[in-house]
């Protein structure tokens, strides 16, 4: 199906971007967050959001601490704010 082929191509492009970002970044000093507001690439039979869990990845500096603060979309901004404020102090 063409929609799945396009989805796979988009994921492969994203994978390349993420690989390049990780290679270029100093992961001892840089936090990379990848988040999605919903999951639906696994079911392209409709254009609506699914109820499946959304993607979330934390890579690099303090990734375990930040990831441990995130259990829903509502937690992302506070976790990022906390990370940034801790870095300023």
Jmol script that loads the backbone (N, CA, C; Angstrom):
load data "model"
ATOM      1  N   UNK A   1       0.836  -1.172   0.000  1.00  0.00           N
ATOM      2  CA  UNK A   1       0.000   0.000   0.000  1.00  0.00           C
ATOM      3  C   UNK A   1       0.883   1.238   0.000  1.00  0.00           C
ATOM      4  N   UNK A   2       0.516   2.227  -0.802  1.00  0.00           N
ATOM      5  CA  UNK A   2       1.342   3.424  -0.966  1.00  0.00           C
ATOM      6  C   UNK A   2       1.481   4.222   0.314  1.00  0.00           C
ATOM      7  N   UNK A   3       0.429   4.272   1.122  1.00  0.00           N
ATOM      8  CA  UNK A   3       0.501   5.020   2.373  1.00  0.00           C
ATOM      9  C   UNK A   3       1.552   4.407   3.299  1.00  0.00           C
ATOM     10  N   UNK A   4       1.610   3.098   3.387  1.00  0.00           N
ATOM     11  CA  UNK A   4       2.609   2.444   4.236  1.00  0.00           C
ATOM     12  C   UNK A   4       4.004   2.652   3.665  1.00  0.00           C
ATOM     13  N   UNK A   5       4.157   2.598   2.350  1.00  0.00           N
ATOM     14  CA  UNK A   5       5.459   2.862   1.735  1.00  0.00           C
ATOM     15  C   UNK A   5       5.944   4.265   2.068  1.00  0.00           C
ATOM     16  N   UNK A   6       5.053   5.245   2.004  1.00  0.00           N
ATOM     17  CA  UNK A   6       5.414   6.630   2.343  1.00  0.00           C
ATOM     18  C   UNK A   6       5.749   6.750   3.822  1.00  0.00           C
ATOM     19  N   UNK A   7       4.999   6.062   4.663  1.00  0.00           N
ATOM     20  CA  UNK A   7       5.270   6.097   6.105  1.00  0.00           C
ATOM     21  C   UNK A   7       6.649   5.519   6.406  1.00  0.00           C
ATOM     22  N   UNK A   8       6.967   4.409   5.780  1.00  0.00           N
ATOM     23  CA  UNK A   8       8.286   3.785   5.971  1.00  0.00           C
ATOM     24  C   UNK A   8       9.384   4.717   5.483  1.00  0.00           C
ATOM     25  N   UNK A   9       9.182   5.340   4.335  1.00  0.00           N
ATOM     26  CA  UNK A   9      10.176   6.276   3.805  1.00  0.00           C
ATOM     27  C   UNK A   9      10.379   7.455   4.765  1.00  0.00           C
ATOM     28  N   UNK A  10       9.290   7.976   5.314  1.00  0.00           N
ATOM     29  CA  UNK A  10       9.400   9.076   6.277  1.00  0.00           C
ATOM     30  C   UNK A  10      10.149   8.646   7.532  1.00  0.00           C
ATOM     31  N   UNK A  11       9.881   7.450   8.016  1.00  0.00           N
ATOM     32  CA  UNK A  11      10.590   6.959   9.194  1.00  0.00           C
ATOM     33  C   UNK A  11      12.068   6.746   8.908  1.00  0.00           C
ATOM     34  N   UNK A  12      12.393   6.292   7.715  1.00  0.00           N
ATOM     35  CA  UNK A  12      13.797   6.115   7.343  1.00  0.00           C
ATOM     36  C   UNK A  12      14.504   7.466   7.260  1.00  0.00           C
ATOM     37  N   UNK A  13      13.823   8.475   6.732  1.00  0.00           N
ATOM     38  CA  UNK A  13      14.388   9.822   6.689  1.00  0.00           C
ATOM     39  C   UNK A  13      14.622  10.342   8.100  1.00  0.00           C
ATOM     40  N   UNK A  14      13.616  10.184   8.963  1.00  0.00           N
ATOM     41  CA  UNK A  14      13.756  10.616  10.349  1.00  0.00           C
ATOM     42  C   UNK A  14      14.906   9.894  11.034  1.00  0.00           C
ATOM     43  N   UNK A  15      15.037   8.601  10.798  1.00  0.00           N
ATOM     44  CA  UNK A  15      16.120   7.819  11.378  1.00  0.00           C
ATOM     45  C   UNK A  15      17.474   8.397  10.978  1.00  0.00           C
ATOM     46  N   UNK A  16      17.610   8.796   9.715  1.00  0.00           N
ATOM     47  CA  UNK A  16      18.857   9.395   9.248  1.00  0.00           C
ATOM     48  C   UNK A  16      19.130  10.734   9.920  1.00  0.00           C
ATOM     49  N   UNK A  17      18.090  11.539  10.085  1.00  0.00           N
ATOM     50  CA  UNK A  17      18.236  12.835  10.762  1.00  0.00           C
ATOM     51  C   UNK A  17      18.657  12.621  12.212  1.00  0.00           C
ATOM     52  N   UNK A  18      17.997  11.697  12.895  1.00  0.00           N
ATOM     53  CA  UNK A  18      18.331  11.427  14.294  1.00  0.00           C
ATOM     54  C   UNK A  18      19.753  10.882  14.421  1.00  0.00           C
ATOM     55  N   UNK A  19      20.151  10.020  13.513  1.00  0.00           N
ATOM     56  CA  UNK A  19      21.507   9.474  13.527  1.00  0.00           C
ATOM     57  C   UNK A  19      22.524  10.600  13.353  1.00  0.00           C
ATOM     58  N   UNK A  20      22.267  11.506  12.416  1.00  0.00           N
ATOM     59  CA  UNK A  20      23.176  12.639  12.205  1.00  0.00           C
ATOM     60  C   UNK A  20      23.219  13.570  13.401  1.00  0.00           C
ATOM     61  N   UNK A  21      22.069  13.816  14.000  1.00  0.00           N
ATOM     62  CA  UNK A  21      22.006  14.676  15.181  1.00  0.00           C
ATOM     63  C   UNK A  21      22.803  14.071  16.331  1.00  0.00           C
ATOM     64  N   UNK A  22      22.623  12.781  16.557  1.00  0.00           N
ATOM     65  CA  UNK A  22      23.359  12.110  17.630  1.00  0.00           C
ATOM     66  C   UNK A  22      24.866  12.103  17.366  1.00  0.00           C
ATOM     67  N   UNK A  23      25.250  11.965  16.115  1.00  0.00           N
ATOM     68  CA  UNK A  23      26.668  11.962  15.773  1.00  0.00           C
ATOM     69  C   UNK A  23      27.292  13.345  15.952  1.00  0.00           C
ATOM     70  N   UNK A  24      26.524  14.388  15.681  1.00  0.00           N
ATOM     71  CA  UNK A  24      27.048  15.749  15.748  1.00  0.00           C
ATOM     72  C   UNK A  24      27.005  16.342  17.151  1.00  0.00           C
ATOM     73  N   UNK A  25      26.108  15.859  17.985  1.00  0.00           N
ATOM     74  CA  UNK A  25      25.904  16.442  19.309  1.00  0.00           C
ATOM     75  C   UNK A  25      26.886  15.877  20.325  1.00  0.00           C
ATOM     76  N   UNK A  26      27.222  16.697  21.292  1.00  0.00           N
ATOM     77  CA  UNK A  26      27.983  16.242  22.452  1.00  0.00           C
ATOM     78  C   UNK A  26      26.963  15.706  23.448  1.00  0.00           C
ATOM     79  N   UNK A  27      26.748  14.404  23.424  1.00  0.00           N
ATOM     80  CA  UNK A  27      25.691  13.801  24.241  1.00  0.00           C
ATOM     81  C   UNK A  27      26.010  13.790  25.734  1.00  0.00           C
ATOM     82  N   UNK A  28      27.223  14.183  26.099  1.00  0.00           N
ATOM     83  CA  UNK A  28      27.544  14.368  27.516  1.00  0.00           C
ATOM     84  C   UNK A  28      26.954  15.679  28.020  1.00  0.00           C
ATOM     85  N   UNK A  29      26.668  16.599  27.093  1.00  0.00           N
ATOM     86  CA  UNK A  29      26.201  17.934  27.471  1.00  0.00           C
ATOM     87  C   UNK A  29      24.886  18.315  26.799  1.00  0.00           C
ATOM     88  N   UNK A  30      24.357  17.444  25.953  1.00  0.00           N
ATOM     89  CA  UNK A  30      23.165  17.761  25.168  1.00  0.00           C
ATOM     90  C   UNK A  30      22.083  16.729  25.427  1.00  0.00           C
ATOM     91  N   UNK A  31      20.877  17.203  25.648  1.00  0.00           N
ATOM     92  CA  UNK A  31      19.716  16.323  25.791  1.00  0.00           C
ATOM     93  C   UNK A  31      18.904  16.409  24.511  1.00  0.00           C
ATOM     94  N   UNK A  32      18.583  15.276  23.948  1.00  0.00           N
ATOM     95  CA  UNK A  32      17.739  15.205  22.755  1.00  0.00           C
ATOM     96  C   UNK A  32      16.441  14.519  23.156  1.00  0.00           C
ATOM     97  N   UNK A  33      15.327  15.216  22.956  1.00  0.00           N
ATOM     98  CA  UNK A  33      14.010  14.635  23.209  1.00  0.00           C
ATOM     99  C   UNK A  33      13.284  14.487  21.882  1.00  0.00           C
ATOM    100  N   UNK A  34      12.692  13.340  21.680  1.00  0.00           N
ATOM    101  CA  UNK A  34      11.855  13.091  20.515  1.00  0.00           C
ATOM    102  C   UNK A  34      10.492  12.691  21.056  1.00  0.00           C
ATOM    103  N   UNK A  35       9.482  13.477  20.727  1.00  0.00           N
ATOM    104  CA  UNK A  35       8.141  13.192  21.232  1.00  0.00           C
ATOM    105  C   UNK A  35       7.126  13.318  20.106  1.00  0.00           C
ATOM    106  N   UNK A  36       6.030  12.616  20.281  1.00  0.00           N
ATOM    107  CA  UNK A  36       4.931  12.669  19.333  1.00  0.00           C
ATOM    108  C   UNK A  36       3.647  12.894  20.113  1.00  0.00           C
ATOM    109  N   UNK A  37       2.711  13.598  19.510  1.00  0.00           N
ATOM    110  CA  UNK A  37       1.466  13.874  20.222  1.00  0.00           C
ATOM    111  C   UNK A  37       0.474  12.723  20.141  1.00  0.00           C
ATOM    112  N   UNK A  38       0.729  11.746  19.313  1.00  0.00           N
ATOM    113  CA  UNK A  38      -0.159  10.589  19.195  1.00  0.00           C
ATOM    114  C   UNK A  38       0.527   9.522  18.370  1.00  0.00           C
ATOM    115  N   UNK A  39      -0.027   8.346  18.367  1.00  0.00           N
ATOM    116  CA  UNK A  39       0.475   7.283  17.519  1.00  0.00           C
ATOM    117  C   UNK A  39      -0.598   6.886  16.522  1.00  0.00           C
ATOM    118  N   UNK A  40      -0.259   6.823  15.239  1.00  0.00           N
ATOM    119  CA  UNK A  40      -1.205   6.250  14.281  1.00  0.00           C
ATOM    120  C   UNK A  40      -0.532   5.735  13.022  1.00  0.00           C
ATOM    121  N   UNK A  41       0.774   5.755  12.972  1.00  0.00           N
ATOM    122  CA  UNK A  41       1.445   5.261  11.768  1.00  0.00           C
ATOM    123  C   UNK A  41       1.260   3.745  11.619  1.00  0.00           C
ATOM    124  N   UNK A  42       0.938   3.085  12.718  1.00  0.00           N
ATOM    125  CA  UNK A  42       0.748   1.639  12.655  1.00  0.00           C
ATOM    126  C   UNK A  42      -0.613   1.246  12.084  1.00  0.00           C
ATOM    127  N   UNK A  43      -1.509   2.228  11.939  1.00  0.00           N
ATOM    128  CA  UNK A  43      -2.832   1.940  11.365  1.00  0.00           C
ATOM    129  C   UNK A  43      -3.191   3.073  10.415  1.00  0.00           C
ATOM    130  N   UNK A  44      -2.852   2.903   9.160  1.00  0.00           N
ATOM    131  CA  UNK A  44      -3.075   3.940   8.152  1.00  0.00           C
ATOM    132  C   UNK A  44      -4.415   3.782   7.448  1.00  0.00           C
ATOM    133  N   UNK A  45      -5.279   2.944   7.984  1.00  0.00           N
ATOM    134  CA  UNK A  45      -6.574   2.709   7.337  1.00  0.00           C
ATOM    135  C   UNK A  45      -7.552   3.854   7.574  1.00  0.00           C
ATOM    136  N   UNK A  46      -7.194   4.782   8.438  1.00  0.00           N
ATOM    137  CA  UNK A  46      -8.046   5.948   8.701  1.00  0.00           C
ATOM    138  C   UNK A  46      -7.152   7.135   9.030  1.00  0.00           C
ATOM    139  N   UNK A  47      -7.684   8.314   9.001  1.00  0.00           N
ATOM    140  CA  UNK A  47      -6.902   9.518   9.243  1.00  0.00           C
ATOM    141  C   UNK A  47      -7.018  10.066  10.644  1.00  0.00           C
ATOM    142  N   UNK A  48      -7.585   9.294  11.529  1.00  0.00           N
ATOM    143  CA  UNK A  48      -7.796   9.768  12.900  1.00  0.00           C
ATOM    144  C   UNK A  48      -6.680   9.260  13.810  1.00  0.00           C
ATOM    145  N   UNK A  49      -6.561   9.908  14.944  1.00  0.00           N
ATOM    146  CA  UNK A  49      -5.592   9.464  15.938  1.00  0.00           C
ATOM    147  C   UNK A  49      -6.039   8.136  16.532  1.00  0.00           C
ATOM    148  N   UNK A  50      -5.055   7.318  16.885  1.00  0.00           N
ATOM    149  CA  UNK A  50      -5.368   6.083  17.593  1.00  0.00           C
ATOM    150  C   UNK A  50      -5.211   6.321  19.090  1.00  0.00           C
ATOM    151  N   UNK A  51      -5.557   5.346  19.856  1.00  0.00           N
ATOM    152  CA  UNK A  51      -5.381   5.413  21.305  1.00  0.00           C
ATOM    153  C   UNK A  51      -4.087   4.739  21.747  1.00  0.00           C
ATOM    154  N   UNK A  52      -3.249   4.384  20.786  1.00  0.00           N
ATOM    155  CA  UNK A  52      -1.988   3.726  21.098  1.00  0.00           C
ATOM    156  C   UNK A  52      -1.019   4.704  21.774  1.00  0.00           C
ATOM    157  N   UNK A  53      -0.103   4.167  22.578  1.00  0.00           N
ATOM    158  CA  UNK A  53       0.892   5.049  23.200  1.00  0.00           C
ATOM    159  C   UNK A  53       1.689   5.805  22.141  1.00  0.00           C
ATOM    160  N   UNK A  54       2.103   7.017  22.485  1.00  0.00           N
ATOM    161  CA  UNK A  54       2.878   7.854  21.566  1.00  0.00           C
ATOM    162  C   UNK A  54       4.364   7.635  21.795  1.00  0.00           C
ATOM    163  N   UNK A  55       5.120   7.944  20.770  1.00  0.00           N
ATOM    164  CA  UNK A  55       6.571   7.822  20.806  1.00  0.00           C
ATOM    165  C   UNK A  55       7.167   8.807  21.793  1.00  0.00           C
ATOM    166  N   UNK A  56       8.152   8.364  22.520  1.00  0.00           N
ATOM    167  CA  UNK A  56       8.928   9.250  23.366  1.00  0.00           C
ATOM    168  C   UNK A  56      10.319   8.682  23.554  1.00  0.00           C
ATOM    169  N   UNK A  57      11.341   9.488  23.263  1.00  0.00           N
ATOM    170  CA  UNK A  57      12.731   9.068  23.459  1.00  0.00           C
ATOM    171  C   UNK A  57      13.498  10.207  24.096  1.00  0.00           C
ATOM    172  N   UNK A  58      14.366   9.867  25.023  1.00  0.00           N
ATOM    173  CA  UNK A  58      15.287  10.832  25.615  1.00  0.00           C
ATOM    174  C   UNK A  58      16.689  10.259  25.450  1.00  0.00           C
ATOM    175  N   UNK A  59      17.557  11.047  24.854  1.00  0.00           N
ATOM    176  CA  UNK A  59      18.919  10.608  24.564  1.00  0.00           C
ATOM    177  C   UNK A  59      19.897  11.645  25.087  1.00  0.00           C
ATOM    178  N   UNK A  60      21.036  11.194  25.569  1.00  0.00           N
ATOM    179  CA  UNK A  60      22.095  12.123  25.955  1.00  0.00           C
ATOM    180  C   UNK A  60      22.065  12.504  27.419  1.00  0.00           C
ATOM    181  N   UNK A  61      22.490  13.740  27.669  1.00  0.00           N
ATOM    182  CA  UNK A  61      22.689  14.240  29.025  1.00  0.00           C
ATOM    183  C   UNK A  61      21.419  14.154  29.856  1.00  0.00           C
ATOM    184  N   UNK A  62      21.527  13.512  31.001  1.00  0.00           N
ATOM    185  CA  UNK A  62      20.432  13.418  31.973  1.00  0.00           C
ATOM    186  C   UNK A  62      19.170  12.764  31.407  1.00  0.00           C
ATOM    187  N   UNK A  63      19.329  11.935  30.377  1.00  0.00           N
ATOM    188  CA  UNK A  63      18.155  11.346  29.722  1.00  0.00           C
ATOM    189  C   UNK A  63      17.307  10.503  30.676  1.00  0.00           C
ATOM    190  N   UNK A  64      17.941   9.767  31.593  1.00  0.00           N
ATOM    191  CA  UNK A  64      17.156   8.932  32.510  1.00  0.00           C
ATOM    192  C   UNK A  64      16.340   9.786  33.473  1.00  0.00           C
ATOM    193  N   UNK A  65      16.947  10.859  33.962  1.00  0.00           N
ATOM    194  CA  UNK A  65      16.250  11.755  34.887  1.00  0.00           C
ATOM    195  C   UNK A  65      15.042  12.392  34.209  1.00  0.00           C
ATOM    196  N   UNK A  66      15.235  12.901  33.000  1.00  0.00           N
ATOM    197  CA  UNK A  66      14.148  13.569  32.291  1.00  0.00           C
ATOM    198  C   UNK A  66      13.075  12.564  31.883  1.00  0.00           C
ATOM    199  N   UNK A  67      13.485  11.436  31.334  1.00  0.00           N
ATOM    200  CA  UNK A  67      12.514  10.418  30.907  1.00  0.00           C
ATOM    201  C   UNK A  67      11.691   9.924  32.088  1.00  0.00           C
ATOM    202  N   UNK A  68      12.306   9.855  33.260  1.00  0.00           N
ATOM    203  CA  UNK A  68      11.596   9.405  34.450  1.00  0.00           C
ATOM    204  C   UNK A  68      10.498  10.349  34.901  1.00  0.00           C
ATOM    205  N   UNK A  69      10.533  11.581  34.414  1.00  0.00           N
ATOM    206  CA  UNK A  69       9.517  12.573  34.773  1.00  0.00           C
ATOM    207  C   UNK A  69       8.347  12.588  33.791  1.00  0.00           C
ATOM    208  N   UNK A  70       8.462  11.843  32.697  1.00  0.00           N
ATOM    209  CA  UNK A  70       7.464  11.927  31.634  1.00  0.00           C
ATOM    210  C   UNK A  70       6.642  10.644  31.561  1.00  0.00           C
ATOM    211  N   UNK A  71       5.348  10.788  31.829  1.00  0.00           N
ATOM    212  CA  UNK A  71       4.442   9.653  31.661  1.00  0.00           C
ATOM    213  C   UNK A  71       3.279  10.010  30.747  1.00  0.00           C
ATOM    214  N   UNK A  72       3.161  11.298  30.399  1.00  0.00           N
ATOM    215  CA  UNK A  72       2.124  11.733  29.464  1.00  0.00           C
ATOM    216  C   UNK A  72       2.604  13.001  28.765  1.00  0.00           C
ATOM    217  N   UNK A  73       1.856  13.421  27.762  1.00  0.00           N
ATOM    218  CA  UNK A  73       2.204  14.652  27.046  1.00  0.00           C
ATOM    219  C   UNK A  73       2.250  15.865  27.971  1.00  0.00           C
ATOM    220  N   UNK A  74       1.446  15.848  29.002  1.00  0.00           N
ATOM    221  CA  UNK A  74       1.394  16.968  29.942  1.00  0.00           C
ATOM    222  C   UNK A  74       2.672  17.116  30.746  1.00  0.00           C
ATOM    223  N   UNK A  75       3.489  16.075  30.791  1.00  0.00           N
ATOM    224  CA  UNK A  75       4.721  16.088  31.580  1.00  0.00           C
ATOM    225  C   UNK A  75       5.927  16.621  30.811  1.00  0.00           C
ATOM    226  N   UNK A  76       5.817  16.767  29.502  1.00  0.00           N
ATOM    227  CA  UNK A  76       6.982  17.117  28.692  1.00  0.00           C
ATOM    228  C   UNK A  76       7.496  18.518  29.017  1.00  0.00           C
ATOM    229  N   UNK A  77       6.635  19.519  28.964  1.00  0.00           N
ATOM    230  CA  UNK A  77       7.081  20.894  29.226  1.00  0.00           C
ATOM    231  C   UNK A  77       7.681  21.043  30.624  1.00  0.00           C
ATOM    232  N   UNK A  78       7.033  20.538  31.683  1.00  0.00           N
ATOM    233  CA  UNK A  78       7.654  20.655  33.001  1.00  0.00           C
ATOM    234  C   UNK A  78       9.009  19.933  33.101  1.00  0.00           C
ATOM    235  N   UNK A  79       9.141  18.786  32.452  1.00  0.00           N
ATOM    236  CA  UNK A  79      10.411  18.056  32.487  1.00  0.00           C
ATOM    237  C   UNK A  79      11.504  18.847  31.777  1.00  0.00           C
ATOM    238  N   UNK A  80      11.183  19.449  30.642  1.00  0.00           N
ATOM    239  CA  UNK A  80      12.162  20.264  29.915  1.00  0.00           C
ATOM    240  C   UNK A  80      12.521  21.500  30.739  1.00  0.00           C
ATOM    241  N   UNK A  81      11.513  22.142  31.309  1.00  0.00           N
ATOM    242  CA  UNK A  81      11.763  23.326  32.134  1.00  0.00           C
ATOM    243  C   UNK A  81      12.667  22.977  33.321  1.00  0.00           C
ATOM    244  N   UNK A  82      12.394  21.878  33.977  1.00  0.00           N
ATOM    245  CA  UNK A  82      13.210  21.443  35.104  1.00  0.00           C
ATOM    246  C   UNK A  82      14.649  21.193  34.665  1.00  0.00           C
ATOM    247  N   UNK A  83      14.820  20.512  33.541  1.00  0.00           N
ATOM    248  CA  UNK A  83      16.159  20.237  33.005  1.00  0.00           C
ATOM    249  C   UNK A  83      16.904  21.540  32.726  1.00  0.00           C
ATOM    250  N   UNK A  84      16.236  22.479  32.075  1.00  0.00           N
ATOM    251  CA  UNK A  84      16.888  23.749  31.734  1.00  0.00           C
ATOM    252  C   UNK A  84      17.214  24.574  32.966  1.00  0.00           C
ATOM    253  N   UNK A  85      16.302  24.623  33.922  1.00  0.00           N
ATOM    254  CA  UNK A  85      16.546  25.397  35.143  1.00  0.00           C
ATOM    255  C   UNK A  85      17.678  24.793  35.953  1.00  0.00           C
ATOM    256  N   UNK A  86      17.773  23.475  36.000  1.00  0.00           N
ATOM    257  CA  UNK A  86      18.881  22.822  36.708  1.00  0.00           C
ATOM    258  C   UNK A  86      20.216  23.153  36.057  1.00  0.00           C
ATOM    259  N   UNK A  87      20.221  23.348  34.748  1.00  0.00           N
ATOM    260  CA  UNK A  87      21.453  23.645  34.026  1.00  0.00           C
ATOM    261  C   UNK A  87      21.901  25.084  34.265  1.00  0.00           C
ATOM    262  N   UNK A  88      20.964  25.987  34.542  1.00  0.00           N
ATOM    263  CA  UNK A  88      21.279  27.408  34.742  1.00  0.00           C
ATOM    264  C   UNK A  88      21.841  27.629  36.136  1.00  0.00           C
ATOM    265  N   UNK A  89      21.332  26.906  37.109  1.00  0.00           N
ATOM    266  CA  UNK A  89      21.725  27.124  38.507  1.00  0.00           C
ATOM    267  C   UNK A  89      23.118  26.679  38.806  1.00  0.00           C
TER     268      UNK A  89
END
end "model"
wireframe off; spacefill off
backbone 0.3
color backbone group
